């Protein structure tokens, strides 16, 4: 699994967090929050869309809104010459 995750990260996939606000089926005036994380590919986010499609088809709770946060892409370390930065 770790190798698969690393390979996905090298191809631009990053950790995405979706917060789903939904109405409780038995109390439709109350909102509940569900948070889910997965590796996903911006800007299309295929895994999150698949999850939300499943939710809409299989779960009785109606989605109010979805907030999405995404982490940085895996990249080589940035190295700077500190002496040059301090002299400017």
Z-matrix of the N, CA and C atoms (Angstrom, degrees):
N
C 1 1.446
C 2 1.522 1 111.08
N 3 1.332 2 117.80 1 -43.10
C 4 1.459 3 120.18 2 -179.00
C 5 1.520 4 111.31 3 -60.13
N 6 1.340 5 116.95 4 -40.17
C 7 1.457 6 120.30 5 179.16
C 8 1.521 7 110.38 6 -64.92
N 9 1.321 8 117.82 7 -41.76
C 10 1.466 9 121.38 8 177.43
C 11 1.523 10 110.74 9 -61.89
N 12 1.337 11 116.90 10 -43.29
C 13 1.462 12 120.84 11 179.65
C 14 1.526 13 110.40 12 -63.52
N 15 1.304 14 117.25 13 -43.69
C 16 1.458 15 121.24 14 179.45
C 17 1.521 16 110.55 15 -62.57
N 18 1.322 17 116.72 16 -42.36
C 19 1.472 18 120.70 17 178.83
C 20 1.529 19 110.68 18 -62.86
N 21 1.326 20 116.97 19 -41.40
C 22 1.469 21 119.88 20 177.25
C 23 1.529 22 110.72 21 -63.29
N 24 1.318 23 116.74 22 -42.17
C 25 1.472 24 120.18 23 179.87
C 26 1.525 25 111.04 24 -63.34
N 27 1.305 26 116.93 25 -36.82
C 28 1.469 27 119.83 26 177.64
C 29 1.527 28 111.65 27 -66.53
N 30 1.321 29 117.15 28 -24.65
C 31 1.466 30 121.35 29 178.42
C 32 1.527 31 112.77 30 -92.63
N 33 1.341 32 117.11 31 10.69
C 34 1.453 33 120.36 32 174.38
C 35 1.511 34 116.02 33 101.38
N 36 1.323 35 117.70 34 -1.90
C 37 1.458 36 119.85 35 177.86
C 38 1.525 37 108.27 36 -72.76
N 39 1.334 38 116.11 37 144.86
C 40 1.456 39 119.60 38 179.91
C 41 1.519 40 109.72 39 -141.05
N 42 1.320 41 114.70 40 162.91
C 43 1.454 42 119.35 41 179.95
C 44 1.525 43 109.24 42 -66.68
N 45 1.308 44 116.17 43 127.14
C 46 1.466 45 121.95 44 178.45
C 47 1.524 46 107.93 45 -122.05
N 48 1.315 47 114.99 46 139.33
C 49 1.460 48 121.86 47 178.48
C 50 1.520 49 108.20 48 -118.12
N 51 1.312 50 115.76 49 125.38
C 52 1.466 51 121.14 50 177.73
C 53 1.525 52 108.49 51 -113.41
N 54 1.326 53 115.75 52 126.56
C 55 1.456 54 120.82 53 172.13
C 56 1.523 55 106.49 54 -105.39
N 57 1.314 56 115.84 55 117.24
C 58 1.456 57 121.72 56 -179.59
C 59 1.524 58 108.15 57 -102.08
N 60 1.316 59 115.76 58 118.73
C 61 1.462 60 120.46 59 172.53
C 62 1.518 61 106.78 60 -96.39
N 63 1.328 62 115.97 61 127.54
C 64 1.458 63 119.47 62 -176.05
C 65 1.518 64 110.88 63 -139.84
N 66 1.314 65 114.54 64 156.27
C 67 1.462 66 121.04 65 177.78
C 68 1.520 67 109.36 66 -82.38
N 69 1.314 68 116.16 67 134.80
C 70 1.459 69 119.95 68 176.14
C 71 1.529 70 109.43 69 -68.28
N 72 1.322 71 118.51 70 131.15
C 73 1.464 72 121.03 71 -177.46
C 74 1.540 73 113.49 72 -57.83
N 75 1.318 74 117.15 73 -40.22
C 76 1.472 75 120.72 74 -178.09
C 77 1.531 76 113.00 75 -83.30
N 78 1.329 77 116.69 76 -16.07
C 79 1.473 78 121.84 77 -178.69
C 80 1.526 79 108.19 78 -138.23
N 81 1.328 80 118.25 79 76.78
C 82 1.465 81 121.83 80 -171.05
C 83 1.526 82 115.89 81 -65.05
N 84 1.326 83 118.05 82 -4.26
C 85 1.464 84 119.13 83 176.06
C 86 1.533 85 111.72 84 -94.62
N 87 1.335 86 116.86 85 -5.36
C 88 1.469 87 121.05 86 -179.71
C 89 1.525 88 110.48 87 -103.74
N 90 1.335 89 114.99 88 141.13
C 91 1.464 90 120.85 89 175.92
C 92 1.519 91 110.02 90 -103.81
N 93 1.306 92 115.73 91 142.94
C 94 1.465 93 123.69 92 175.99
C 95 1.515 94 107.37 93 -121.96
N 96 1.322 95 116.97 94 153.04
C 97 1.457 96 121.66 95 179.66
C 98 1.523 97 110.14 96 -113.62
N 99 1.324 98 116.17 97 136.15
C 100 1.463 99 122.74 98 175.64
C 101 1.522 100 106.84 99 -128.41
N 102 1.326 101 117.25 100 128.31
C 103 1.468 102 121.12 101 -179.27
C 104 1.520 103 108.99 102 -114.00
N 105 1.333 104 115.43 103 134.43
C 106 1.461 105 121.66 104 -177.38
C 107 1.522 106 109.04 105 -138.50
N 108 1.349 107 116.66 106 137.22
C 109 1.461 108 121.60 107 178.07
C 110 1.519 109 110.42 108 -121.79
N 111 1.335 110 114.32 109 144.53
C 112 1.454 111 120.96 110 176.03
C 113 1.522 112 108.58 111 -159.53
N 114 1.313 113 116.32 112 161.65
C 115 1.458 114 118.81 113 169.20
C 116 1.514 115 107.20 114 -76.66
N 117 1.331 116 116.63 115 134.89
C 118 1.454 117 119.82 116 -178.70
C 119 1.520 118 109.67 117 -148.20
N 120 1.314 119 115.57 118 167.11
C 121 1.461 120 121.82 119 -174.68
C 122 1.525 121 110.13 120 -113.00
N 123 1.338 122 115.09 121 111.86
C 124 1.474 123 120.75 122 177.30
C 125 1.520 124 108.78 123 -75.54
N 126 1.298 125 120.16 124 150.73
C 127 1.464 126 127.23 125 1.36
C 128 1.521 127 113.73 126 -94.20
N 129 1.326 128 118.41 127 1.03
C 130 1.473 129 119.60 128 -175.45
C 131 1.527 130 113.60 129 -83.91
N 132 1.329 131 118.25 130 -26.51
C 133 1.463 132 124.08 131 179.06
C 134 1.534 133 112.22 132 47.70
N 135 1.336 134 118.17 133 63.66
C 136 1.470 135 120.61 134 -176.26
C 137 1.528 136 114.25 135 -63.29
N 138 1.324 137 118.49 136 -36.39
C 139 1.473 138 119.65 137 -179.29
C 140 1.526 139 111.46 138 -69.24
N 141 1.313 140 116.42 139 -41.32
C 142 1.467 141 118.87 140 179.58
C 143 1.526 142 110.18 141 -66.66
N 144 1.327 143 117.50 142 -40.23
C 145 1.472 144 119.82 143 177.37
C 146 1.530 145 111.04 144 -63.79
N 147 1.320 146 117.43 145 -40.05
C 148 1.470 147 120.65 146 178.20
C 149 1.537 148 109.95 147 -62.87
N 150 1.338 149 115.83 148 -42.37
C 151 1.462 150 120.52 149 177.94
C 152 1.530 151 111.15 150 -62.13
N 153 1.329 152 117.25 151 -45.60
C 154 1.464 153 120.76 152 -179.92
C 155 1.529 154 111.74 153 -66.62
N 156 1.333 155 117.70 154 -35.79
C 157 1.466 156 120.66 155 175.33
C 158 1.529 157 110.53 156 -62.93
N 159 1.350 158 116.15 157 -42.31
C 160 1.467 159 120.88 158 176.75
C 161 1.528 160 109.87 159 -61.15
N 162 1.338 161 116.08 160 -46.00
C 163 1.467 162 120.98 161 179.98
C 164 1.530 163 110.18 162 -55.42
N 165 1.325 164 115.99 163 -50.86
C 166 1.471 165 120.44 164 -176.69
C 167 1.533 166 111.98 165 -62.33
N 168 1.330 167 117.23 166 -33.17
C 169 1.465 168 121.29 167 -177.42
C 170 1.528 169 112.84 168 -83.80
N 171 1.336 170 117.93 169 -32.69
C 172 1.463 171 120.54 170 -168.82
C 173 1.523 172 115.80 171 -115.24
N 174 1.312 173 118.13 172 -16.79
C 175 1.463 174 120.62 173 -174.57
C 176 1.528 175 108.95 174 -111.87
N 177 1.314 176 116.02 175 134.95
C 178 1.463 177 120.80 176 -175.98
C 179 1.525 178 112.99 177 -72.39
N 180 1.310 179 118.37 178 -22.91
C 181 1.464 180 121.01 179 -177.53
C 182 1.529 181 110.34 180 -70.10
N 183 1.328 182 115.78 181 129.76
C 184 1.462 183 121.68 182 -178.53
C 185 1.532 184 109.27 183 -85.49
N 186 1.326 185 115.88 184 131.47
C 187 1.465 186 121.12 185 -179.64
C 188 1.525 187 109.76 186 -74.84
N 189 1.314 188 115.45 187 130.30
C 190 1.465 189 122.18 188 174.87
C 191 1.527 190 109.29 189 -88.05
N 192 1.347 191 116.80 190 -49.85
C 193 1.461 192 121.25 191 -179.04
C 194 1.517 193 109.66 192 -162.83
N 195 1.324 194 115.39 193 164.59
C 196 1.459 195 122.31 194 178.12
C 197 1.519 196 107.88 195 -131.92
N 198 1.329 197 115.93 196 126.51
C 199 1.459 198 121.82 197 174.34
C 200 1.524 199 107.33 198 -105.61
N 201 1.321 200 116.28 199 135.14
C 202 1.456 201 120.88 200 -175.09
C 203 1.523 202 110.15 201 -123.47
N 204 1.323 203 115.70 202 133.18
C 205 1.458 204 122.19 203 174.01
C 206 1.513 205 107.43 204 -128.37
N 207 1.334 206 116.47 205 141.66
C 208 1.456 207 120.60 206 -176.79
C 209 1.518 208 109.74 207 -133.76
N 210 1.329 209 115.97 208 141.02
C 211 1.455 210 121.67 209 -179.59
C 212 1.513 211 112.22 210 -83.83
N 213 1.322 212 114.32 211 175.99
C 214 1.456 213 119.79 212 -179.82
C 215 1.519 214 111.32 213 -74.10
N 216 1.298 215 114.28 214 153.59
C 217 1.452 216 121.72 215 177.48
C 218 1.523 217 109.33 216 -73.35
N 219 1.323 218 117.24 217 147.01
C 220 1.451 219 122.36 218 176.07
C 221 1.519 220 108.37 219 -65.63
N 222 1.318 221 116.92 220 128.43
C 223 1.461 222 121.02 221 -177.37
C 224 1.521 223 109.18 222 -148.08
N 225 1.330 224 116.93 223 160.36
C 226 1.460 225 119.12 224 176.55
C 227 1.529 226 110.61 225 -62.55
N 228 1.315 227 116.00 226 153.54
C 229 1.458 228 120.76 227 178.40
C 230 1.521 229 110.23 228 -62.70
N 231 1.326 230 116.04 229 145.67
C 232 1.453 231 121.29 230 176.99
C 233 1.521 232 108.06 231 -94.90
N 234 1.311 233 116.09 232 125.57
C 235 1.462 234 121.42 233 -178.35
C 236 1.518 235 108.51 234 -115.21
N 237 1.338 236 116.03 235 131.01
C 238 1.457 237 121.03 236 177.45
C 239 1.522 238 109.17 237 -123.85
N 240 1.305 239 115.24 238 151.10
C 241 1.454 240 121.00 239 175.01
C 242 1.528 241 106.94 240 -83.58
N 243 1.322 242 116.76 241 108.72
C 244 1.456 243 121.34 242 -175.45
C 245 1.519 244 111.42 243 -63.42
N 246 1.327 245 118.77 244 -37.33
C 247 1.459 246 121.58 245 -179.81
C 248 1.542 247 110.05 246 -60.33
N 249 1.307 248 118.02 247 -39.53
C 250 1.465 249 121.65 248 178.97
C 251 1.521 250 110.40 249 -66.99
N 252 1.300 251 118.62 250 -41.25
C 253 1.465 252 122.18 251 -179.23
C 254 1.529 253 110.11 252 -64.87
N 255 1.345 254 117.96 253 -40.60
C 256 1.453 255 121.37 254 -176.44
C 257 1.529 256 112.85 255 -71.55
N 258 1.299 257 118.79 256 -25.87
C 259 1.450 258 122.03 257 -177.80
C 260 1.513 259 113.58 258 -83.46
N 261 1.304 260 119.21 259 -11.95
C 262 1.480 261 121.42 260 -176.35
C 263 1.442 262 110.33 261 -87.66
